[in-house]
């Protein structure tokens, strides 16, 4: 498991295809954060609440500031959501380098892809809101709960994102039941990073690359991907 994490980290910092996903995610998120407050102010300018212009102007400004503050609060989740659109590229880059003998990935149904992306975004929002709440509370049991719960959620979600490339949902569920301890440990390794500002922005990409290794090694052990195709 540590070796899989090391390989994922090395490729994230050296592979142009994966670095491209990171830069696109950061750039798109920053552009979104700069655009949303202006759009909020423009939309609120059409809403007249009082007969005093200064009141409406103040509300317009406060609305824009509130949107910006919310965007900053959810910045990691927004970055993750944008990166989520390209996580298939991350998995493909990892497989091309470390598992070249694998057959082409399966074609996913549109509804399956949309549901997977939406679920991934909602998970990121929930996890980041909980992380912010944890920071504001005295450390202790809360940190332990955060680590365990989010370790499970991250392990499950990244597993399903990678598994969907190669097996049908029923086969993915069977593999999860057989090897869920391994995927849970992978999630536990990612969970603490969410509490580190700035560094937590790379979790979606790092998680996808890391879980690609974990999945193929687990699938090779379970006989769903020939063991010779999984790098040691």
N, C-alpha and C positions, 0 to 999 in steps of 0.2 A: 504493500500500500504506500509506504513512504517513497518508494522508487517511482511509482506511478505519479505521485504528486510532483516529484522532482522533474520527471520528464515533461509533465504538463507546464510547469513553471518555466523550464528552459525553452520550450517551444513557443510559449506565449511571448517571451522577450526576444526571440530570434527569428520567428517565422513571419515574413511580410504579410502573408494572408491573414494571420491572426491579429497582428498589429493593426492591420487595416480595419478590422472589425472594431477594435478599441478606439481608434481615432474617429471613425464614423460615429460611434456611439457618443463619444464626448462632444464632438462638433454639433451633432443633431440636438443633443440635450441642451447645450448652451444656447443654440439658436432658438430653441423652444422657450427657454427661460427668459430670453430677451424679448420674445414676441408676445407671450401670454399677457404680461402686465399691460402692454400697450393695447392689446385687443380688449382686455377687461375694462380699461379706462374708456376706450372708444364705445364699448357696449353700454357702459353705465352712463355715458353722456346723453343717451337717449331716454334715460329714466329720470323723471322729475319728481322728487319726493317732497320738496318744500318750495315755497314761493321766494326764498332767498337764494340767489345764484351762488353765493359763497358756500352755502350748505351743500348744494349739489356738487360743486367743484371739490369740496373737501371729501365727500363720499366717493367721488370718482378716483381721487388720489389714494384714499385709504383702500379702496377695492383693488387697485393695481398693486399696492404694497402687499396686501393680504395674499394675492395670487402669487406674487414673487416669493413671499415668505414660505408659502405652502410648497412652491416648486423647489425651493432650496431644501426644505425639510425632506421632500420626497426625491431629491436629486439622485441618490443611489438607485431607487426603484425605477426612475425614468430612464437612467442610463441602462439599467438591466432590461427594461422593456424594449428599448431600441436595439440593444445587443441581442435580445431574444429573437429578433428578426433574422439574425445572421448566425445563430448558434449552429445551424446545420453546416455552414461553411467552416466553423471551427472544428466540428467533429470530422468533417471531410478532410481537413488539413491534417488532423492527427492520424486518421486512418491511412491517408496517402503516404505519410512518412513512416509509420510504425506497423501498419497492417495492410501492406499493398496487395496481399493475396485474397483479401475479402471480396466477395461478389458485390455488384452494385447495390446500393441501398434500395429498399422497397419504396414503391410509390405510395405516398400517404394521401388519404382522401382529404378534400378541401375542408370539410367539416371537422375532421380530426385535427388538422393543422390549426384551424382557427380556435378550437376549444383548447388545444394545448397551449397556444400562445396567450390566450386570455387567462387561463388558469395560472400560467407562469407569472404574468404581470400582477395578478391579484395576490399571489403568494409573496412577491417581492414587496408590494405595498404593505401588506400585513406585517411581514418580517421587519421592515424598516421602521414602521410605526412602533412596534413592540421594542425594537432596539433603542429608539429614542426614549421611550418610557423607562426602559431599564437603566439608562444612563442617569436619569433624574431621580432614581431610587437608590437607597443605600445598598451597595453590593452585598451579596450573600446568597441566600437561597434563590433569589430572583435570577441571578446570573446562571446558576446551575440549571434552573428550569428553562431559561432562554437557550442555553447550550444544547440541552437534550431535545427539547421540542423542535427547535429549528434545525438541529442535526438530522432529525427524522424527516422533516418536511423537505429540506434541501436534498437529502439523499434520495428520497422518493421522487421528487420532481425532476432532478437531473437524470436519474435513472430512466424515467419514462421518456424524457426528451431524446436520449440516446437510443433507448430500446426501440422507439417508434421507427427509427431508420432501418431496422433490420428484422424485426419480428412483429407478428400480429398482436393486437392487444391481449388476447387470451394467453399467448405464449409468454408475453412480457409479464403478465400477472403470475404465471407459474414460476418463472425465473425469479421474480421478486420474492415469492414465498420460500423458494429454496435457498436463496442467497441474500436475504434481506439484511442479515447481520453485517455483511460486508459493505453493502450500500449505506447502511446506517452509520458505520464507522467513517465512511467517506464523507457523509454529511457532517459528522461531528468534527472532522478536520477542517471543513469550510466554515462552519458556524461562527467560531470566534472572530474570524476576519471581518465579519459584518459590523463589529463594534469598533473597528479601527477606521477613523475618518480618512478619506482619500483612497486608502488601500482597498476599502470595501467596494470601490467602483469597478474593480477588475474581477470581482467574484463571479459574475455570470459567465464570463469568458473562461476564466480559470476553472470554474466548476464544470463547464461543458467539456473542456479538454481533459481534465482529471477523470471525470466520470466515463469518458470514452474508453480510457485505459481500464478502469475498474470493470466496466461492463464486459468488455471483450475477454478479460481474464476470467471473470465469473461465468460468462457464457461458454467459454472454452472448457471450463471445469464441468459444466452441466451438460456438455455435449451438444449445445445448440449452434456453436461455431466450432469447427474443427480445432482441436487444441494447437495444432501446428500453425494456425493463423494468428495466434495471440502471442505477441512478443513477451519475453520473460520480464 
